[in-house]
Structure formats: structure tokens, C-alpha cells
Amino acid sequence: MFTLAFYEPGHFHAALTLKANNGRINDTVHLYAKAGPERDAFVSLVKSFNQRSVDPSAWHLVLHESDKPLDQLISDQFADVVILAGRNDAKLATIAALHAAGIAVFADKPWLVDVAAEPYLQPLTSGGPLVMDIMTSRFDSTAQLRRAITQQPELFGGFASEAQLPAIELGSTHHLLKQVNGEPLKRPPWYFDVTVQGDGLTDIQSHMIDQAQWLVDAHALWSADTTQLHHAKRWNTDVPLALYTDITGAQSFASTLTPCVSDSTLAYACNGRIEFSLQGISISTEADWRPIEPVGSGDLHHSVVRGTRCNIELEHGPATNFVGHLHLVPHSHDDLNDALNTALPALQSKFPGLGFSASKLGMRLDLPAALRTTHESHFAMALDEFLDHLTAGHWPPDIGPRIQARYALIASALRANAPRP
């Protein structure tokens, strides 16, 4: 049985790893954090999991008070695994300290928000206790189906190599004011400081680059030599003071944000686009942040994966009641029916009940509702996979090179882009 500790859980992702019960985790969970609203928010969210009417959890939080909680955590040696989800500016240094102490680390993205921290990466991903970032997108059933289709050559072919269009185009839309666990999310004021939280080239991008790596799936070849940056840019979302107050509870902008504030509005550099290639396959990823989440929407995703026989397009928005649907779009007048019927048994073995129907784009793949999972549920699923690796007792061979290549690409994007305000 594994014992968990949480260090300075300043982001709600930390608590979401505990949303589901897990028989491999000790119910006693250790919390190392200084007093304040971020610690209180974590405790409150975990308590809400214990108090829910359906399948309540039974977590017992043990709070360790200390002026130096990281030193205390390392000294106590209570934890098999430390979970990090909070401020990102010192995250790599914190991971390095835990790694050196022999403690496994499961840390939320992004690890790198400034190129000065890049030297920490290589030692962390080269051995010793397991270190992984929390890549939840892999547990989305639509993403898993998309990947499975690319592995059916009679249906998808191979990745397209058109000069004008990327073979893999991934994008997502997020919202600054949103709901988590049915309640409005409060974010700490530092969330809006891109030198702490990260900007549009570092945060959501780490997820989408991981998705691209997962789709290309050439594990043994991840290296700086096979990952090339072509273009990167970031841009702002305007955050009026009233919205900032609604999100943080603060009545004025933090002093660290002053250089980015004009006419009571913060220019928040949270959006970004990166164009690059993996193994010669062209890719673009784009993250876009909007002020307020529409009722019932959550995060929105769009993607096109271009194959030599068909494209895979994701439809996700008001027209689909904010449920993602994949469409297979044939090239020219190609008929997909025979290829899809041939591939369907293999796909249905992984996705029982999967069907398809004609759509305006071509063929829509119909995932049964029972196979769909929510973003909030993916954190506990990701933790369970991490524990699988710990139980096996060795690093999976692709994890270190994949992490190294991903953050090296992000560092290159930061270097190539204009300085942040």
C-alpha cells in the first residue's frame, strides 16, 4: 500500500487525484503546506469527496505545520509518493530535491516556465525514483479512440505529408472563471503571473505536445534530434479587474502584475501556438483562454489528424451538447464503409459497443456513453497508472525521453518568442 504526501497544493488538480477511491493508497494522507487559502481550498475539496452521498472516500488528512514544509516532508520520510500541483516557478527545483531524497514524484504540468530551469530535467529523467508529469488527456476516451484509428492502416493510412497543412492539429479552449466539482473555482492571485504559472507556450501546451507524442508513438526515438521547432507565438486575454476579483477574491491586482495592467485590465499572456515536427510529422498545437465558461460546457477541444486515406476530425461544442464526437472524413470520393467495417472488430475489442453512422463530414464514430469519462475523473486514473509503474518497480522506457523532449521543445519555444511583458 502506498502512502501519499501533498506539498503546497496550490492548484485544484492536486485534490482531484483523490477524487476516486483507490485500494492501493493508504487512507492517511500527509499534507505539507503553509497556512493560507490555497491549503484551505485543498482540504475543503478533499472533505467534499469524503462527504458525497455516492461512493464517498475516507481520506484522513494529517497536516504537518512547518515554516519549511519541504524540508520537513523530506525529513519525516512518511511518503512513498509526493504529489505536486501548485506554483510552477520552483517546481523543477522541488522535484529535484524530492528525487535526490529518494521519493517518487507525480507532478502536475507544466514543469518548466522559464528556460533557466531546463538543466534540472536531465538528471530527473535518467533514473532513480520514478518521476512523471500528470498527463490526464491520455485517459479521455475520445483521445484513445482517435489514437486507435491511427493504428488501423487500412482505414487511416499513414500521417499525411502535405506541405501547407499539419498532419496533427490540436487545439483547446479553456476558461478563467469555471466550475470544479460543481462549485465556482477560486484561483490564487499568482495564477495570473506568467512567471509563476507559466504562459501560453508552457501550460496547456505540455498536454497537447504529449498528445502529439502519443499519436506518433515512436518511443525509442524521442530526442532533441527528432523534435524540431518551426514557429511559436503567444498572445493575451484581457482580464478586467471585476473578473479578476470574481476569480481570486482580491480587490486589486497583485503588485507583481503591474507591468501588464492598463486601464484596470490585465493583459494575461495565456494563449499560445507552437508549430513543430516529430519524426518528420508536422504538428501544430494551440491553447486559447476565454474569460467565462458557458453553462454546461467545460473545456472545449478541436483537432484534425490528417491521414493518407482519411482525416479524423473532432466536433465538440454547442452543436454536440459539449460532447466530443469523432468524424472520419474521406479523401475525394473514397468510400470508407468497407475499410471501417474491416477495422471495426479490432476497434470494438477496445471500445465495446462502438458504432458509426453517416454524417455531414463523412462517418461519425459513436462511443457509448458508458465509455466516456470526465476531465475531473482523469486525475485519479492517471495516479493509478503511476502506481502501476511503481508496483512494477522500473521506469517505462519511453517516459524519460518523452518528458525530456517535450520540455526541451517548450524551452525552444520560449527562447524563440519575444520576451514576456
N, C-alpha and C positions, 0 to 999 in steps of 0.2 A: 504494500500500500504506500502511495506517495504522499508526502506532506508538502503543502504549498505555502509559500510566503508571497505577499504583495508588498512592493516597495513604492512608496509615494504614488498611489494610483490616482493620477490627476485626470484621467480620461475614462469615460464610461465603458470603454472596451474592456477594461480590467475586470469589472464586475460581471460582464457578460460571459466570461469564461466559466463562471459559476452558475449560469442560469439553469443548466440541466444537472441532475444527479449523476454521480459517477462512482461506482463501487470501488474503483481503484484509488480514490482520493480520500485521505483522512478527513473526517468531518471537521476536525480542528484545524483552522486556517490562521496563519500568523500575519499580522498587519504591522508594517513598519512605516510610519509616516508622521510628520509633524502635524500638530493640531491645525484645523482650518476647514473651510468649506469643502475643499476637494476630498479630504478624508471623510468628512461627514456624508458627502454625496455617495461615496463608495459604500459606506456602512449602511446607509439607507436603502440603496438598491439591493444589496445582498439580503438585508432583512425582508425586503418585499418578496424575494424569492422564497424565503422561509415561510412567509405568511400567506402565500397564494392558496387558493382553495383546491386547485388541481395539481396533484403531484408536487407538493411542497418540498423544498430542500430542508436540510437540517444543519446548515453550516454554523459552526461555533467560532466566531472571530475572537482571536486573542490579540489585544492591542499592546504593542511594545512602545512605551514612551521613551524617547531619547532625543537629545539635541543633535546627535549624529546617527540617524537611523540606519544608514548603510553600514557604518562600522559595527553597529550593534547586531544587525542581521548576520553579518559575516562572522562575528564573534560567537553568537549564540549557536550557529550551525544546526538550527532546527529544521531547515528546509531541504528537501530534495530538489525542488524546482522553485525558482523565483519568477514571478510574472511581472512584467513592466508594461505599463501603459500610462503615460503622462507626458511631462515635458520632454521634448526631443533634443534639446540643445546639448545636454550632457549624457544622452542615452548610451552612446557607444563607450564612453569612458566608464559608465556604470556597469555595462555588460562586461567590459574588460576586467573590472575589479572583481565581479562575481565569478567570472570564468577562471581568473587566477586563483580564487579561493576554492575551486573545485566544485562549484554549484552550477547545475544546468539552468539555462535561462530561456524563457519563452517570452519574446518581447514584441510589442505592437510596432507597426511601422509608423513613420519612417525612422530608420536608424540614423540616417545621415541628413543633416540640414545645412551643413557647411563643409566645404572641401577640406578644411583643416582637420576634420575628424577622420578622414579616409585612412590614414596609416593604422588605425585600430583594427581595420577589417581583417587583414590577412591572418594575424595570429588567432582571431576568434573562429575562423572558418577552416582551420588547418588541423584540428584535433582537440583532444581534451574533452571536458564535459560538453554535452550537446548544447548548441546554441541555435535557435531558429526564430525567424520572424513570423508573426501571426498572419498567415495568408488565407483569409476566410473565403475569398472568391472561388477557390477551387471546390468548395463544398456546395456551391449553387448548382441545382440540378440542371438548369438550362445551360450553364457553362460546361458541365460534364457532358451533356448531350452534344453540344457543339464540338467538343474535342473528339468525342467518339465518332462523329460523322467524318471528321478529317482523317480518321484512320480506316475509312472504307474507300479504297481507291476506285472501285467500280462506280461509286456514287460521286465522290468528291473529286477524284483525280489527285493531283498534287497542288501545292500552293502556286497561284498564278504569278507570272513574272512580268506583268505589264509595266512599262516604264512610268506611265502617268498616275497609276493608282497603286496604293499599298496593298499587299496581299492580305495583311491583317490590319484592320482599322477598328480600334476600340475606343469608346468614349463613355463618360458617365457624367451625370448631373446630380449635384448634392445641394443641400440647403442648410444655411447657417442656423436658422430657427426651425427646429424639428422636434418630433416626439420620439422618446425611447421608453420601452416598457409601458406605453400608454400615457406617459406624462411628458410635459414640455421639458426639453433638455436645457440645463444650465451649463454654460461653458465658462471656464475661468478667464479672466481678462488676458492672461498671457497667450491664450489660444489665438488671438488676433495679432500677435507679434511674430512675424515670419522668421525672425532669427531664433525663435524658441520652438514654435510649432512646425515650421517648415512652410515652403511656399508652393506655388502651382507646379513646380518642377520636381518636387520631392515627396509630397504626401500621398495623394491618391495615385500618383504615377507609379509608386512602388508596387501597388496592387496590379496595375494594368501591365507593367513590364513583366511581372511574374506570370500573368495570364498568357502573354505572348510567348514566354519561355516554355510554358507548359504545353502550349499548342505546337510549337516547333519540336519540343521534346527530344533534343539531341543531347542527352545528359553528359556524355563523356567529352563533349566539345565546348562546354561553356568556358570561355576565356576572353580576355581583353582582345585577343586577336580575331575572334569570330563575332564580336559585337561592335558595330560602328555607328557612331552618332552622325546624323546628317543635318539636323536643324532642331532648334529648341527656342521656345518663346514663352513668356509669361505675361499675364495682364490682370487688371484689377476688377474687383467687385466693390461697388460703393456701399459703405455701411453707415447710414445716418446714426447720429447719437441715440435717437429714440430706439432704434433696432438694437444697437449695442447694449443699451440698458436692459431691454427685454431679454436679451440672451445671457448677459453676465450679472445683472443686478446692480452694476456700478453706474453711478450717476454722471460720471465724466470719463473720458478716455484716459487710459493709463499714460503716464508721462513718457514712457518708452515709445509710445505710438505717435507722439507729437510731430515728428518729421513727415508722417504720412497723413496728417489731418489738415483739411482745409474746409472752411465754411461749415464746421460742425459735422463733417463727413470724413470717414476713414477710407482711404484708398487701400484696400486689402488685396495684396498680390497673391491670391489663392488659386488662380486659374493657370493652366499651362498645357502646352502641346510639345510632344517630343516625337521626332521622326528619326528612325534608326533602322538598322538591319541586323538580323540574327542568321547566321549561316547563309548569308546572301538573300534572305527573305525580307522583303521590305515591310515595315510596320509603322503605324502612327498611333499614338495614344493621346487622348485629350481629356482633361478634367475641367469641369465647369461648375462654379458655385453660384447659386442664386440666393436671394435673401430669405424667403419664407417657403416652407414646404406646403404645397397644396394638400388639402384634406384628402387622406386616403392614398397618397402617392408613395412616399418614401423615396429612396434613391432611385434615379432613373438611369437606364443603361441603353446604349445603342452600339451596334457592331455590325461589321461586314467582314466576313472571311472569304476571300476570293480563291476559288479552285479552278482547275483546268476544265472540269466538267460542269460545275455549278458553283454558285455563291451561297453562303449561309448568312442570312440577314436576321437580325433580332428586331422585333417590333415590340415596343414597351412604352406605354403612355396612356393617356385618357381613352384612346380608342380600344385599348385592350383591358380597361379597368385596372391599369397599372400592373398587369400580369405579363411577364415576358413570354413571347412566342417566337420560335424559330421558323423561318421560311427557307426552303430550298428554291433558289432562282436559277432555272436552266439557262444555258448559253444558247443563243439563237433559237432554233426550233427543236432543240434536243428534247426528247421525251424522257422524263425521269421515272416514269412508272415502273418500267422493268428493273432499272437499277435499284430503285427504292425497295421494290418487292424482294429483290435478291438480298439486299443489305438488312432488311427489316428483322429477320430472325436473330441475327447477331446483336442488333441494337436492342431488341426486346429482351434478350437474355440479361442485359444490364439495366433496362428500363421496362419492367413488366407493364403491359397494358398500353405501351406506346402505339399510337396510331398516326394516320396522316389524312389530310383532306386537301382538296383543291383550294387555292387562294388567289387573290389578285396578283400576287407576286410569283406564284408557281405552286409549290406544295407546302402546306403548313404542317409541322410536326406537333402532334397533340400529346403533351405529357399529362398523365393522370394527376389529379390534384393531390393524391396521397404521396406522390413522389416529390412534391415541391416543398422546399424548406425556406425559412425566413432568414434574412441577414442576421438578426439577433441570435438565432439558433446556431449559426455557423461557428461562433467563437468556442462554444463547448465542444463542437465536433472537431475543430482544429486542435484544441487541447488534447482530446482523446487520441488523435493521430500522433501528437508529440509524445504522449505516454507510451504509445505502441513502440516508438523508436527507442525510448528509454528502456522498455522491457526487453527489447531485442538486444540491447547492450552495445550497439555500434551506430556510427553515423551512416545514414544512407549515402551512397557515393555521390549523388547529384547535389545535395543540399549546399555544401560549402562552395563549390564552384558557381552554383546558380546565384547564391547570395552575393558572392564577390563580384560577379559580372553585372548583376543588377545595380548595385550601388556604385560601381565604377562608372556605369553609364549615366547614372544620375549626377555623379560628380562632374562628368564631362559636360553634361547639360548646364550645370551651374557655372562652370568655367566659361562656356561659350556664350552665355547670356549676359546682358547688361547688368551692372550692379543693382541690387535692390535699393529702394529708397530708404 
